[in-house]
Amino acid sequence: MSPPQKQPATSVRGEASEEIEVRGHIVDSLLLPKILDRILQLGGSFEILECVIGTRRVDPSRARILVRAESSVLLEEILGDLVEHGAAPVRPEDAKLVPADIAGAFPDGFHATTNQRTQVRLRGEWIAVDAQEMDCGIAVDVAAGTARCVAMTDVAVGMAIVVGHAGVRVIPEERPRAVNLFGFMNSNVSSEKPKAVSLHAVADSIRATRREGKKVLLVGGPAIIHTGSSRHLADLIRGGWIQTLFAGNALATHDIEQAFYDTSLGVSLTRGEATEHGHEHHLRAINTIRRLGGIAQAVEKGVLKSGIMYECIQKGVDVVLAGSIRDDGPLPEVITDTLKAQKAMRGALADVGFALLIATALHSIAVGNLLPAWVKVVCVDINPATVTKLSDRGTFQTIGMVTDVEPFLRSLAEELCIED
Amino acid sequence: MLSTPRVLMCPPTYYGIEYEINPWMDRRVGSDPARSRAQWEALRATLVDLGATIELIEPVRGLPDLVFTANAGLVHRDLFIGSRFRFGVRQGESPHFEKWASTHGFRVLLPPEGLHFEGAGDALFCGETLFAGYRFRSDARSHQWVGDTIGVEVLPLELVDPRFYHLDTCFCPLNAETALYYPGAFDDYGRSVLADRVRDLVEVSAEEAVTFTCNAVVVGRTVVLNEAAPKVARELADRGFATRPLPLGEFIKAGGSAKCLTLRLDGEEAADWKRATPAGS
């Protein structure tokens, strides 16, 4: 009699996947490498979810492996083969839920999230976790049958929080199979890559994101203004290529300074020299905006007539300006409460499919932390360390381009806006 | 001091080729009862001559392969892990072997239902490690269970040639560091594990392997094996082993030879545990 057919769990991308466990002396017997080789030979793919190696020779080791195949028929075939080599399908458990006993803190042993697609098992069903974000917990609405990532500060008393690893599975992003321009790039940071090719790839990716109806996010630092790239970014916004902008007080301030005085930090952007009393320009710009009540009001009254912020107001771009401890002013739109800023950024990230992080280390890392792993991230910076920092902090999907921002934005604007 | 070697055998009273469960068996060929009896008696006499005590299990009509006592189970100290045969035609042997073991001072344990395990046919100690064959008869998972149960390292090796369906047809530990093996019965992974874990591997040629040369019984420094393996005999002599070649053709017709006809009850020569003091004693 054959055992009852187990329905393979289907992942979010419609592929079939199943978790298996292999235990025993799987390293010295080469059973683990053999099983992994078999999966690939038979046309599947795998992800090692957990691997515990025994410490003494007699101690068994254990590996949990997620096996994936493009169809459930192929998956069954692969699993049938693996069983011969001692692999056993894992009998999954439901996620363990503990009600939060304190607001703003998780119960002990909470499941800490990654930025990868995650599912939790509830009453025998795998459900996708919404609002995926690294370094959060998972709150489950048992009645509604939904789950979402929740930040520590947003924990409310009574929230059902997932504890431990049982009943939680992570479905890592697959590397792109098709060879495309974006696929050719990888996260190795180097200043020695053909820039034109990389640039076409970024432009193609932005077009693809817009075609899919997703948003493009730009996170920028004030070097965009200092290097005279403001008009290129303004062109991109006017052309409808940017839907969301995250920045600090500085980018907005120097952009407005340029609009009012044609200087950035007092340096003339047309002549490249310091202007007399130029160091006051940004303060006067902030003061003017504060007197009018805000950037939107300045645009409405016809005081602010050009630049990035102007185009954002005209185009209805979703702007979040987050403050820092060294800000002058700041501009009225700047959110000075860090947690509120984080929340506003989180709220603006829904539907973002592509993020362009330009010339800002702190904002890039902050945004990287909030993004799920499937959002494509391109980080452009003159300093390779910015890109590596971003990857080191877990935003591993980042593609880095070490280049000056001005030629990058100029070429990108030319490439995207010429077609219009 | 080492104990007297004790070996379980079953007289070939009801031995014959009554079914075909491996590529060697052919009912049309059959076996010659008188010759089988003579070959079996010669093996027994040789083992006695080498100082072994032979224990006998009563033969049972209708169970022709009961003569292959190596497949009864796996012995580890006073524990007897009974076999769970893959083929129905051999499953009837299990109650007889278990009854024999439990009435001769062994604790009897069985692998969980649904797993296949064919005892010392597929599980051989070499040093501290249990080398275990899987695919044709035993399951890889049953070996993992055995390792957990007796607390030893188990290295499952996939058997890839159906003619060498049990591990003891292609691998024979001679002592803790030396073993005979036929490379063609294993895949690259298995060959690599053996090369890595057995210091002195004596390679048996395809020609000698098919005469069941690896299916040998080791008593002290003497190897009892089927005749027709002159190359292996020379290799063994170089290493200081004596050989006792015997005609065992009647049993090779069923896919077994000297080793298959015996079950070492006090631990094989290559098993480290027979020399070690049991933990806690």
Interface residues (C-beta under 8 A of the other chain):
Chain A: R23 G24 H25 D28 S29 L30 L31 P33 K34 R57 V58 P60 E84 H85 G86 A88
Chain B: E128 Y134 R135 D139 A140 R141 H143 Q144 G147 D148 G151 V152 E153 V154 L155 P156 L157 E158 Y189 G190 S192 V193 D196 R197
